[in-house]
Amino acid sequence: MSSTVTSGVTEIVLPGPVEPSGLQVRTRALPTPAAGQVLLRMDATGVAFAEQQMRRGAARRNVLHYGLGAWLALVSTAALSLGTPGPYWVLALAGGGSGGFPYGS
């Protein structure tokens, strides 16, 4: 395992209720871990579709987008509590997942 420490991180910052174009990309220095702390390297990340809908609804004060995002998050979380193939049934019957729901404006 490598012990090399990266000197900086790149962040995507949501400065408030803004449109997607208002997100800010920032780079900042990475603090040195203190005694008893560890530094983890994240190779990839993403934003869930439900979170995108909730953010979009909050930014535009659109109850429909926010409600759909909250519903998707709730259904997806409920589906995780079931064993296979349970999640597929929950997502199919309760309308969870994002495959057929367009992200457009």
Buried (B, 14 or more C-beta within 10 A) or exposed (E): EEEEEEEEEEEEEEEEEEEEEEEEEEEEEEEEEEEEEEEEEEEEEEEEBBEBBBBBBBBBEEEEBBEBBBBBBEBBEBBEEEEEEEBEEBBEEBEBBBEEEEEEE
